[in-house]
Amino acid sequence: MPRSKNYYEILGVDSKADLSVVKKAYVKKARLLHPDNYPDLTKSELATREKQMKDLNGAWSVISNPEKRQKYDASLTLRASEDQLLQTSRRTSEKFVVEDEPLHMKTNQIASREEMEIRGFARLMKPVPLFCLIVLIVGTIIVGFVFGGTGNPQNLKSTFVPESGDLSPKLCIDIAPVEEVPCNGREDASVWEIISANEKCSAGLSFEYRSQIGGGYCVTYRTKSLP
């Protein structure tokens, strides 16, 4: 759809033209469009001339008035900014469409859902640098090893070596809840040290909170034997 002419284009003058120039252009066009100059016009041609004359008078009524002209110029500036923004947006959209990889499909066939998903994933991963991808994979493996390999404390092997002559634990406990139990091979952990809240367990021992009176047990975990 063609863009409609603005008032300056209807009058045939520049938007910066002063009033005297605008007036001369208006008078000249008004004389050319006056129906008295064309007595042999058909009804259709006469209607066209009348519309052109009406548009010319409308343009003159605005541009000849300083206040109205100022407001009209502001509206033209706003419209130009909107048009420029729209064109920029359209060019950007067209650029993405052109640069986007087309789906190569066989004649008279539609890509399957699996093909669409594979291509979509490949396009998504394309911007990711290879180094970042390697770091992501290695990090996932490490996290899985740490959290997956230490989920059950009873599966941990103790590195604690009792001192010579002290091969029996002080007592034994169950873990859930923490309570002292007989050392009969069915306990969760063996207690080698009992410490206060501000002390630390020896190397190779794990800490379990001593809920009864505070402090904690320093233990090695054992696997329960089956009944």
MARBA-3410 file (N, C-alpha, C, O; in Angstrom, 1 decimal):
227
0.9,-1.2,0.0,0.0,0.0,0.0,0.9,1.2,0.0,1.7,1.4,0.9 ~ 0.7,2.1,-1.0,1.6,3.3,-1.1,1.3,4.3,0.1,0.2,4.4,0.6 ~ 2.4,4.9,0.5,2.3,5.9,1.6,1.6,7.1,1.1,1.9,7.6,0.0 ~ 0.7,7.7,1.9,0.0,8.9,1.6,1.0,10.1,1.7,1.9,10.1,2.5 ~ 0.8,11.1,0.9,1.6,12.3,0.8,1.4,13.1,2.1,0.3,13.2,2.6
2.5,13.7,2.6,2.3,14.7,3.7,1.9,16.1,3.1,1.9,16.2,1.9 ~ 1.7,17.0,4.0,1.2,18.3,3.5,2.3,19.0,2.7,1.9,19.7,1.7 ~ 3.5,18.9,3.0,4.6,19.5,2.2,4.6,19.0,0.8,4.8,19.7,-0.2 ~ 4.5,17.7,0.7,4.5,17.0,-0.6,3.2,17.4,-1.4,3.3,17.6,-2.6 ~ 2.1,17.6,-0.8,0.9,18.0,-1.5,1.1,19.5,-2.0,0.7,19.8,-3.1
1.7,20.3,-1.2,2.0,21.7,-1.6,3.1,21.8,-2.6,3.2,22.8,-3.4 ~ 4.0,20.8,-2.6,5.2,20.8,-3.5,6.3,21.7,-3.0,7.0,22.3,-3.8 ~ 6.5,21.8,-1.7,7.5,22.6,-1.1,8.3,21.8,-0.1,7.9,20.7,0.3 ~ 9.5,22.3,0.2,10.4,21.7,1.2,9.8,21.9,2.6,9.2,22.9,2.8 ~ 10.1,21.0,3.5,9.6,21.2,4.9,10.2,22.4,5.6,9.7,22.8,6.6
11.3,22.9,5.1,12.0,24.0,5.7,11.6,25.4,5.0,12.1,26.4,5.4 ~ 10.7,25.3,4.0,10.4,26.5,3.2,9.6,27.5,4.1,8.8,27.1,5.0 ~ 9.9,28.8,3.9,9.2,29.8,4.7,7.8,30.1,4.1,7.5,29.5,3.1 ~ 7.0,30.8,4.8,5.6,31.0,4.5,5.4,31.6,3.1,4.4,31.2,2.4 ~ 6.3,32.5,2.7,6.1,33.2,1.4,6.2,32.2,0.3,5.5,32.2,-0.7
7.2,31.3,0.4,7.4,30.2,-0.6,6.2,29.3,-0.6,5.7,28.9,-1.7 ~ 5.7,28.9,0.6,4.6,28.0,0.7,3.3,28.6,0.0,2.5,27.9,-0.7 ~ 3.1,29.9,0.3,1.9,30.6,-0.3,2.0,30.6,-1.8,0.9,30.4,-2.4 ~ 3.1,30.9,-2.4,3.2,30.9,-3.8,2.9,29.6,-4.4,2.2,29.5,-5.4 ~ 3.4,28.5,-3.8,3.1,27.2,-4.3,1.7,26.8,-4.2,1.1,26.2,-5.1
1.0,27.3,-3.1,-0.4,27.0,-2.9,-1.2,27.7,-4.0,-2.1,27.0,-4.6 ~ -1.0,29.0,-4.2,-1.8,29.7,-5.2,-1.6,29.1,-6.5,-2.6,29.0,-7.3 ~ -0.4,28.7,-6.9,-0.2,28.2,-8.2,-0.9,26.9,-8.4,-1.5,26.7,-9.5 ~ -0.9,26.0,-7.4,-1.6,24.7,-7.5,-3.1,24.9,-7.5,-3.8,24.2,-8.2 ~ -3.6,25.9,-6.7,-5.0,26.1,-6.6,-5.6,26.5,-7.9,-6.7,26.1,-8.3
-4.8,27.3,-8.7,-5.3,27.8,-10.0,-5.3,26.6,-11.0,-6.2,26.5,-11.8 ~ -4.3,25.8,-10.9,-4.3,24.6,-11.8,-5.4,23.6,-11.5,-5.9,23.0,-12.5 ~ -5.8,23.5,-10.3,-6.8,22.5,-9.9,-8.2,23.0,-10.0,-9.1,22.3,-9.9 ~ -8.4,24.3,-10.1,-9.7,24.9,-10.1,-10.6,24.3,-11.3,-10.1,24.4,-12.4 ~ -11.8,23.8,-11.0,-12.6,23.2,-12.0,-13.0,24.1,-13.2,-13.4,23.6,-14.2
-13.0,25.4,-12.9,-13.5,26.3,-14.0,-12.5,26.3,-15.2,-12.9,26.7,-16.3 ~ -11.3,25.9,-14.9,-10.3,25.8,-16.0,-10.5,24.6,-16.9,-9.8,24.4,-17.9 ~ -11.3,23.6,-16.4,-11.5,22.4,-17.2,-13.0,22.1,-17.3,-13.5,21.2,-16.7 ~ -13.7,22.8,-18.2,-15.1,22.6,-18.4,-15.5,21.3,-19.0,-16.7,20.9,-18.9 ~ -14.6,20.6,-19.7,-14.9,19.4,-20.4,-14.6,18.1,-19.6,-14.6,17.0,-20.1
-14.4,18.3,-18.3,-14.0,17.1,-17.5,-15.2,16.2,-17.3,-16.3,16.6,-17.1 ~ -14.9,14.9,-17.2,-16.0,13.9,-16.9,-16.2,14.0,-15.4,-15.5,14.6,-14.6 ~ -17.3,13.3,-15.0,-17.6,13.3,-13.6,-16.5,12.7,-12.7,-16.2,13.2,-11.6 ~ -15.9,11.6,-13.2,-14.8,11.0,-12.5,-13.6,11.9,-12.4,-13.0,12.0,-11.3 ~ -13.3,12.5,-13.5,-12.1,13.4,-13.5,-12.4,14.6,-12.6,-11.5,15.1,-11.9
-13.6,15.1,-12.6,-14.0,16.3,-11.8,-13.9,15.9,-10.3,-13.5,16.7,-9.5 ~ -14.3,14.7,-9.9,-14.3,14.2,-8.6,-12.8,14.1,-8.1,-12.5,14.5,-6.9 ~ -11.9,13.7,-9.0,-10.5,13.6,-8.7,-10.0,15.0,-8.4,-9.2,15.2,-7.4 ~ -10.3,16.0,-9.3,-9.8,17.3,-9.1,-10.3,17.9,-7.8,-9.6,18.6,-7.1 ~ -11.6,17.7,-7.5,-12.1,18.2,-6.2,-11.4,17.7,-5.0,-11.2,18.4,-4.0
-11.1,16.4,-5.1,-10.4,15.8,-3.9,-9.0,16.4,-3.8,-8.5,16.7,-2.7 ~ -8.3,16.6,-4.9,-7.0,17.2,-4.9,-7.0,18.6,-4.3,-6.2,19.0,-3.6 ~ -8.1,19.3,-4.7,-8.2,20.7,-4.2,-8.5,20.7,-2.7,-8.0,21.5,-2.0 ~ -9.3,19.7,-2.3,-9.6,19.6,-0.9,-8.4,19.3,-0.1,-8.1,19.9,1.0 ~ -7.5,18.4,-0.6,-6.3,18.1,0.1,-5.3,19.3,0.1,-4.7,19.5,1.1
-5.3,20.0,-1.0,-4.4,21.2,-1.0,-4.9,22.2,0.0,-4.0,22.8,0.7 ~ -6.2,22.5,0.1,-6.7,23.5,1.1,-6.4,23.0,2.5,-6.1,23.8,3.4 ~ -6.5,21.7,2.7,-6.2,21.2,4.1,-4.8,21.3,4.4,-4.4,21.7,5.6 ~ -3.9,21.1,3.5,-2.4,21.3,3.7,-2.1,22.8,4.0,-1.4,23.1,4.9 ~ -2.7,23.7,3.2,-2.5,25.1,3.4,-3.0,25.6,4.7,-2.3,26.4,5.3
-4.1,25.1,5.2,-4.7,25.6,6.4,-3.8,25.2,7.6,-3.8,25.9,8.6 ~ -3.0,24.2,7.5,-2.1,23.7,8.6,-0.8,24.4,8.5,-0.3,25.0,9.4 ~ -0.1,24.4,7.3,1.2,24.9,7.1,1.2,26.5,7.2,2.2,27.0,7.6 ~ 0.1,27.1,6.8,0.1,28.6,6.9,-0.1,29.1,8.3,0.1,30.3,8.6 ~ -0.4,28.2,9.3,-0.6,28.6,10.7,0.6,28.1,11.5,0.9,26.9,11.6
1.4,29.1,12.0,2.7,28.7,12.7,2.5,27.7,13.8,3.3,26.8,13.9 ~ 1.5,27.8,14.6,1.3,26.9,15.7,0.9,25.5,15.2,1.4,24.5,15.7 ~ 0.0,25.5,14.3,-0.4,24.2,13.7,0.8,23.5,13.0,1.0,22.3,13.0 ~ 1.6,24.3,12.3,2.7,23.8,11.5,3.7,23.2,12.5,4.3,22.2,12.2 ~ 4.0,23.8,13.6,4.9,23.3,14.6,4.5,21.9,15.1,5.3,21.0,15.2
3.2,21.8,15.4,2.7,20.5,15.9,2.8,19.5,14.8,3.1,18.3,15.1 ~ 2.5,19.9,13.6,2.5,18.9,12.5,3.9,18.5,12.2,4.2,17.3,11.9 ~ 4.9,19.4,12.3,6.3,19.0,12.1,6.8,18.0,13.1,7.5,17.1,12.8 ~ 6.3,18.2,14.4,6.6,17.3,15.4,6.1,15.9,15.2,6.7,14.9,15.4 ~ 4.9,15.8,14.6,4.3,14.5,14.3,5.0,13.9,13.2,5.1,12.6,13.2
5.5,14.6,12.2,6.3,14.1,11.1,7.6,13.5,11.6,8.0,12.4,11.2 ~ 8.3,14.2,12.6,9.5,13.7,13.2,9.3,12.4,13.9,10.1,11.4,13.8 ~ 8.2,12.3,14.7,7.8,11.1,15.4,7.6,9.9,14.4,8.0,8.8,14.6 ~ 6.8,10.2,13.3,6.5,9.2,12.4,7.8,8.7,11.7,7.9,7.5,11.4 ~ 8.7,9.6,11.4,10.0,9.2,10.8,10.8,8.2,11.7,11.4,7.3,11.2
10.8,8.6,13.0,11.5,7.7,13.9,10.9,6.3,14.0,11.6,5.3,14.1 ~ 9.5,6.3,14.0,8.9,5.0,14.1,9.1,4.2,12.8,9.3,3.0,12.9 ~ 9.1,4.8,11.7,9.4,4.1,10.4,10.8,3.6,10.4,11.1,2.4,9.9 ~ 11.8,4.4,10.9,13.2,3.9,10.9,13.3,2.7,11.9,14.0,1.8,11.5 ~ 12.7,2.8,13.0,12.7,1.6,14.0,12.1,0.4,13.4,12.7,-0.7,13.5
11.0,0.5,12.6,10.4,-0.6,12.0,11.2,-1.2,10.9,11.3,-2.4,10.8 ~ 11.9,-0.4,10.1,12.8,-0.9,9.1,14.0,-1.6,9.6,14.4,-2.6,9.1 ~ 14.5,-1.0,10.7,15.7,-1.7,11.4,15.3,-3.1,11.9,16.0,-4.0,11.8 ~ 14.1,-3.1,12.5,13.6,-4.4,13.1,13.4,-5.4,11.9,13.7,-6.6,12.1 ~ 12.8,-4.9,10.8,12.6,-5.8,9.7,13.9,-6.4,9.1,14.0,-7.5,8.8
14.9,-5.5,9.0,16.2,-5.9,8.4,16.9,-6.9,9.3,17.5,-7.9,8.8 ~ 16.8,-6.7,10.6,17.3,-7.6,11.6,16.7,-9.0,11.5,17.3,-10.0,11.5 ~ 15.3,-9.0,11.4,14.6,-10.3,11.2,15.0,-11.0,10.0,15.2,-12.2,10.0 ~ 15.1,-10.3,8.9,15.5,-10.9,7.6,16.9,-11.4,7.6,17.2,-12.4,7.0 ~ 17.8,-10.7,8.3,19.1,-11.2,8.5,19.2,-12.6,9.2,19.9,-13.5,8.7
18.4,-12.7,10.3,18.4,-14.0,11.0,17.8,-15.1,10.1,18.3,-16.2,10.2 ~ 16.8,-14.7,9.3,16.2,-15.8,8.5,17.2,-16.2,7.4,17.3,-17.4,7.2 ~ 17.9,-15.3,6.8,18.9,-15.7,5.8,20.0,-16.5,6.4,20.4,-17.5,5.8 ~ 20.6,-16.1,7.5,21.7,-16.8,8.1,21.3,-18.1,8.8,22.2,-18.9,9.0 ~ 20.1,-18.3,9.1,19.6,-19.5,9.7,19.8,-20.7,8.8,19.5,-20.5,7.6
20.2,-21.8,9.2,20.4,-22.9,8.4,19.1,-23.5,8.0,18.3,-23.8,8.8 ~ 18.8,-23.7,6.7,17.6,-24.2,6.2,17.5,-25.7,6.5,18.5,-26.4,6.6 ~ 16.3,-26.2,6.6,16.1,-27.7,6.8,16.2,-28.3,5.4,15.4,-28.0,4.5 ~ 17.2,-29.2,5.2,17.3,-29.9,3.9,16.4,-31.1,3.9,16.8,-32.1,4.5 ~ 15.3,-31.0,3.2,14.4,-32.1,3.1,14.3,-32.7,1.7,14.5,-31.9,0.7
14.0,-33.9,1.6,13.8,-34.5,0.4,12.5,-34.0,-0.3,11.6,-33.5,0.4 ~ 12.4,-34.1,-1.6,11.3,-33.6,-2.3,10.0,-34.3,-1.8,10.0,-35.5,-1.7 ~ 9.0,-33.5,-1.6,7.7,-34.0,-1.2,7.7,-34.8,0.2,6.9,-35.6,0.4 ~ 8.7,-34.5,1.0,8.8,-35.1,2.3,8.9,-34.0,3.4,9.4,-32.9,3.2 ~ 8.5,-34.4,4.6,8.6,-33.5,5.7,9.5,-34.1,6.7,9.5,-35.3,7.0
10.4,-33.3,7.3,11.4,-33.8,8.3,10.6,-34.4,9.5,9.6,-33.9,10.0 ~ 11.2,-35.5,10.0,10.6,-36.2,11.1,10.8,-35.4,12.4,11.6,-34.5,12.4 ~ 10.1,-35.7,13.4,10.2,-35.0,14.7,11.6,-35.2,15.3,12.2,-34.3,15.8 ~ 12.2,-36.5,15.1,13.5,-36.8,15.6,14.5,-35.9,14.9,15.5,-35.4,15.5 ~ 14.4,-35.7,13.6,15.3,-34.9,12.8,15.2,-33.4,13.3,16.3,-32.8,13.4
14.0,-33.0,13.5,13.9,-31.6,14.0,14.5,-31.4,15.3,15.2,-30.4,15.6 ~ 14.4,-32.4,16.3,15.0,-32.3,17.6,16.5,-32.3,17.5,17.2,-31.5,18.2 ~ 17.1,-33.2,16.7,18.5,-33.3,16.5,19.1,-32.0,16.0,20.1,-31.5,16.5 ~ 18.4,-31.5,14.9,18.9,-30.2,14.3,18.8,-29.1,15.3,19.7,-28.2,15.4 ~ 17.7,-29.1,16.0,17.5,-28.0,17.0,18.6,-28.0,18.1,19.1,-27.0,18.5
18.9,-29.2,18.6,20.0,-29.4,19.6,21.3,-29.0,19.1,22.1,-28.3,19.7 ~ 21.6,-29.4,17.8,22.9,-29.0,17.2,23.0,-27.5,17.1,24.1,-26.9,17.3 ~ 21.9,-26.9,16.7,21.9,-25.4,16.5,22.1,-24.7,17.8,22.8,-23.7,17.9 ~ 21.5,-25.3,18.9,21.6,-24.7,20.2,23.0,-24.8,20.8,23.5,-23.9,21.4 ~ 23.7,-25.9,20.5,25.0,-26.2,21.0,26.1,-25.5,20.1,27.3,-25.5,20.6
25.8,-25.1,19.0,26.8,-24.5,18.0,27.6,-23.4,18.6,28.8,-23.3,18.4 ~ 26.9,-22.4,19.3,27.7,-21.3,19.9,28.6,-21.7,21.1,29.5,-20.8,21.4 ~ 28.4,-22.8,21.7,29.2,-23.2,22.9,30.6,-23.6,22.5,30.8,-24.5,21.7 ~ 31.6,-22.9,23.1,33.0,-23.2,22.8,33.3,-24.6,23.2,32.8,-25.1,24.2 ~ 34.2,-25.3,22.5,34.6,-26.7,22.8,35.2,-26.8,24.2,34.9,-27.7,24.9
36.0,-25.8,24.6,36.6,-25.8,26.0,35.5,-25.8,27.1,35.6,-26.6,28.0 ~ 34.5,-25.0,26.9,33.4,-24.9,27.9,32.6,-26.2,28.0,32.2,-26.7,29.0 ~ 32.5,-26.9,26.8,31.8,-28.1,26.8,32.5,-29.2,27.5,32.0,-30.0,28.2 ~ 33.9,-29.2,27.3,34.7,-30.2,28.0,34.7,-30.0,29.5,34.5,-31.0,30.3 ~ 34.8,-28.7,29.9,34.7,-28.4,31.4,33.4,-28.9,32.0,33.3,-29.4,33.1
32.3,-28.7,31.2,31.0,-29.1,31.7,30.9,-30.6,31.9,30.3,-31.0,32.9 ~ 31.4,-31.3,30.9,31.3,-32.8,31.0,32.2,-33.3,32.2,31.7,-34.1,32.9 ~ 33.4,-32.8,32.3,34.3,-33.2,33.4,33.7,-32.9,34.8,33.7,-33.7,35.7 ~ 33.1,-31.7,34.9,32.5,-31.3,36.1,31.3,-32.2,36.5,31.1,-32.5,37.7 ~ 30.5,-32.6,35.5,29.4,-33.5,35.8,29.9,-34.8,36.3,29.3,-35.4,37.2
31.0,-35.3,35.7,31.5,-36.6,36.1,32.0,-36.5,37.6,31.8,-37.4,38.4 ~ 32.7,-35.4,37.9,33.3,-35.3,39.3,32.1,-35.2,40.3,32.2,-35.8,41.3 ~ 31.1,-34.4,40.0,30.0,-34.2,40.9,29.3,-35.5,41.1,28.9,-35.9,42.2 ~ 29.1,-36.3,40.0,28.4,-37.6,40.1,29.2,-38.5,41.0,28.7,-39.3,41.7 ~ 30.6,-38.5,40.8,31.4,-39.4,41.6,31.4,-39.1,43.1,31.3,-40.0,43.9
31.5,-37.7,43.4,31.5,-37.3,44.8,30.2,-37.7,45.5,30.2,-38.3,46.6 ~ 29.1,-37.3,44.9,27.8,-37.5,45.5,27.3,-38.9,45.4,26.6,-39.4,46.3 ~ 27.6,-39.5,44.3,27.2,-40.9,44.1,28.0,-41.9,44.9,27.5,-43.0,45.3 ~ 29.3,-41.6,45.1,30.1,-42.6,45.7,30.2,-42.5,47.2,30.7,-43.4,47.8 ~ 29.6,-41.5,47.8,29.7,-41.3,49.3,28.3,-41.2,49.9,28.2,-40.7,51.0
27.3,-41.7,49.2,26.0,-41.6,49.8,25.7,-42.3,51.0,25.0,-41.9,51.9 ~ 26.3,-43.5,51.2,26.1,-44.3,52.4,27.4,-44.4,53.2,28.4,-44.9,52.7 ~ 27.4,-43.8,54.4,28.7,-43.8,55.2,29.1,-45.2,55.6,30.3,-45.4,55.8 ~ 28.3,-46.2,55.6,28.7,-47.6,55.9,29.5,-48.2,54.8,30.2,-49.2,55.1 ~ 29.5,-47.6,53.6,30.3,-48.2,52.5,31.7,-47.6,52.5,32.5,-48.0,51.7
32.0,-46.6,53.4,33.4,-46.0,53.4,34.4,-46.9,54.1,34.1,-47.5,55.2 ~ 35.5,-47.0,53.5,36.6,-47.8,54.1,37.4,-46.8,55.1,37.8,-45.7,54.6 ~ 37.7,-47.3,56.3,38.4,-46.4,57.2,39.9,-46.5,57.0,40.4,-47.6,56.7 ~ 40.5,-45.4,57.1,42.0,-45.3,57.0,42.6,-45.2,58.4,43.8,-45.1,58.6 ~ 41.8,-45.3,59.5,42.3,-45.2,60.8,42.9,-46.4,61.3,42.4,-47.5,61.1
44.1,-46.3,61.9,44.9,-47.5,62.4,45.0,-47.3,63.9,45.7,-46.4,64.3 ~ 44.4,-48.2,64.7,44.5,-48.0,66.2,45.9,-48.2,66.7,46.7,-48.9,66.0 ~ 46.2,-47.5,67.8,47.5,-47.7,68.4,47.7,-49.1,68.9,46.8,-49.8,69.2 ~ 49.0,-49.5,69.0,49.3,-50.8,69.4,48.7,-51.1,70.8,48.9,-50.3,71.7 ~ 48.1,-52.2,70.9,47.5,-52.6,72.2,46.1,-52.1,72.4,45.5,-52.3,73.5
45.6,-51.3,71.5,44.3,-50.7,71.6,43.5,-51.1,70.4,43.0,-50.2,69.6 ~ 43.3,-52.4,70.2,42.6,-52.8,68.9,41.1,-53.0,69.1,40.4,-53.3,68.1 ~ 40.6,-52.7,70.3,39.1,-52.8,70.5,38.6,-51.4,70.6,39.2,-50.6,71.3 ~ 37.4,-51.1,70.0,36.8,-49.8,70.2,36.3,-49.6,71.6,36.1,-50.5,72.3 ~ 36.2,-48.3,71.9,35.7,-48.0,73.3,34.2,-48.5,73.4,33.8,-49.0,74.5
33.4,-48.3,72.4,32.0,-48.8,72.4,31.6,-48.7,70.9,32.3,-48.4,70.0 ~ 30.3,-49.1,70.7,29.7,-49.1,69.4,28.4,-48.3,69.4,27.8,-48.2,70.4 ~ 28.1,-47.8,68.2,26.8,-47.0,68.1,26.1,-47.4,66.8,26.7,-47.9,65.8 ~ 24.8,-47.1,66.8,24.0,-47.1,65.6,23.9,-45.6,65.2,24.0,-44.7,66.0 ~ 23.6,-45.4,63.9,23.6,-44.0,63.3,22.3,-43.4,63.3,22.2,-42.2,63.7
21.2,-44.1,63.0,19.9,-43.4,62.8,18.9,-44.1,63.7,18.3,-45.1,63.3 ~ 18.6,-43.6,64.9,19.3,-42.4,65.5,20.6,-42.8,66.2,20.9,-44.0,66.3 ~ 21.4,-41.8,66.5,22.7,-42.1,67.2,22.5,-42.6,68.6,21.9,-41.9,69.4 ~ 22.9,-43.9,68.9,22.7,-44.4,70.2,23.7,-45.5,70.4,24.1,-46.2,69.5 ~ 24.1,-45.7,71.6,25.1,-46.7,71.9,24.5,-48.1,72.0,23.4,-48.2,72.5
25.2,-49.0,71.3,24.7,-50.4,71.2,25.8,-51.4,71.5,27.0,-51.0,71.5 ~ 25.5,-52.6,71.8,26.6,-53.6,72.0,27.4,-53.8,70.8,26.9,-53.7,69.6 ~ 28.7,-54.1,70.9,29.5,-54.4,69.8,29.4,-55.9,69.5,30.2,-56.7,69.8 ~ 28.3,-56.2,68.7,28.1,-57.6,68.4,28.1,-57.9,66.9,27.7,-58.9,66.5 ~ 28.7,-57.0,66.2,28.9,-57.2,64.7,27.7,-56.6,63.9,27.7,-56.7,62.7
26.7,-56.1,64.6,25.5,-55.6,63.9,25.4,-54.1,64.1,24.4,-53.5,63.6 ~ 26.4,-53.5,64.7,26.4,-52.0,64.9,26.7,-51.3,63.6,27.3,-51.9,62.7 ~ 26.4,-50.0,63.6,26.7,-49.2,62.4,28.2,-48.7,62.4,28.8,-48.6,61.4 ~ 28.7,-48.4,63.6,30.0,-47.8,63.7,30.7,-48.2,65.0,30.1,-48.4,66.0 ~ 32.1,-48.2,65.0,32.9,-48.4,66.1,33.4,-47.1,66.6,34.0,-46.3,65.8
33.3,-46.8,67.9,33.8,-45.6,68.5,35.2,-45.8,69.1,35.4,-46.6,69.9 ~ 36.1,-45.0,68.6,37.5,-45.1,69.0,37.9,-43.9,69.9,38.8,-44.0,70.8 ~ 37.2,-42.8,69.8,37.5,-41.6,70.6,36.2,-40.9,70.9,35.2,-40.9,70.1 ~ 36.1,-40.3,72.1,35.0,-39.5,72.5,35.5,-38.1,72.9,36.4,-38.0,73.7 ~ 35.1,-37.1,72.1,35.7,-35.8,72.2,34.6,-34.8,72.6,33.4,-35.0,72.5
35.2,-33.6,73.1,34.3,-32.5,73.5,34.0,-31.7,72.2,34.5,-32.0,71.1 ~ 33.1,-30.6,72.3,32.7,-29.9,71.2,33.8,-29.1,70.5,33.7,-28.9,69.3 ~ 34.8,-28.7,71.2,35.9,-27.9,70.6,37.1,-28.8,70.2,38.1,-28.2,69.8 ~ 37.0,-30.1,70.2,38.1,-31.0,69.8,37.8,-31.6,68.4,36.7,-31.5,67.9 ~ 38.8,-32.1,67.8,38.7,-32.7,66.5,39.1,-34.2,66.6,39.9,-34.6,67.4
38.5,-35.0,65.7,38.8,-36.4,65.6,40.2,-36.6,65.0,40.7,-35.8,64.2 ~ 40.9,-37.7,65.4,42.1,-38.1,64.8,42.0,-38.4,63.3,40.8,-38.7,62.8 ~ 43.1,-38.4,62.6,43.0,-38.6,61.1,42.5,-40.0,60.9,42.8,-41.0,61.6 ~ 41.6,-40.1,59.9,41.0,-41.4,59.6,39.7,-41.7,60.3,39.0,-42.7,60.0 ~ 39.3,-40.9,61.3,38.0,-41.1,62.0,37.0,-40.0,61.5,37.3,-38.9,61.2
35.7,-40.5,61.6,34.6,-39.6,61.2,33.9,-39.2,62.4,33.8,-39.9,63.4 ~ 33.3,-38.0,62.4,32.6,-37.4,63.6,31.1,-37.7,63.5,30.5,-37.6,62.4 ~ 30.6,-38.1,64.6,29.2,-38.3,64.8,28.7,-37.6,66.1,29.4,-37.7,67.1 ~ 27.7,-36.7,65.9,27.3,-35.9,67.1,26.8,-36.8,68.2,25.9,-37.7,68.0 ~ 27.2,-36.4,69.4,26.8,-37.2,70.6,25.7,-36.4,71.3,25.9,-35.5,72.1
24.5,-36.7,70.9,23.3,-35.9,71.2,23.0,-36.0,72.7,22.3,-35.0,73.2 ~ 23.4,-37.0,73.4,22.9,-37.1,74.8,23.6,-36.1,75.7,22.8,-35.4,76.5 ~ 24.8,-35.9,75.6,25.5,-34.9,76.5,26.4,-34.0,75.8,27.2,-33.3,76.5 ~ 26.3,-33.9,74.5,27.2,-33.0,73.7,28.5,-33.6,73.3,28.8,-34.8,73.7 ~ 29.3,-32.9,72.6,30.5,-33.5,72.1,30.2,-34.4,70.9,29.3,-34.2,70.2
31.1,-35.4,70.8,30.9,-36.3,69.6,31.7,-37.6,69.7,32.6,-37.7,70.5 ~ 31.3,-38.5,68.9,32.1,-39.8,68.8,33.0,-39.7,67.5,32.6,-39.1,66.5 ~ 34.2,-40.2,67.7,35.1,-40.4,66.5,35.0,-41.9,66.1,35.4,-42.7,66.9 ~ 34.5,-42.1,64.9,34.2,-43.5,64.6,34.8,-44.0,63.3,35.2,-43.2,62.4 ~ 34.7,-45.3,63.1,34.9,-45.9,61.8,33.6,-46.7,61.5,33.0,-47.3,62.4
33.2,-46.6,60.3,31.9,-47.3,59.9,32.1,-48.7,59.6,33.2,-49.1,59.0 ~ 31.1,-49.5,59.9,31.2,-51.0,59.6,30.0,-51.4,58.8,28.9,-50.8,59.0 ~ 30.1,-52.4,58.1,29.0,-53.0,57.3,28.4,-54.0,58.2,29.0,-55.0,58.7 ~ 27.0,-53.9,58.3,26.3,-54.9,59.2,26.3,-56.2,58.5,26.2,-56.3,57.3 ~ 26.5,-57.3,59.3,26.5,-58.6,58.7,25.0,-59.0,58.6,24.2,-58.6,59.4
24.7,-59.9,57.7,23.3,-60.4,57.5,23.0,-61.3,58.6,23.9,-62.0,59.1 ~ 21.7,-61.4,59.0,21.3,-62.4,60.1,21.5,-63.8,59.7,21.2,-64.7,60.4
END
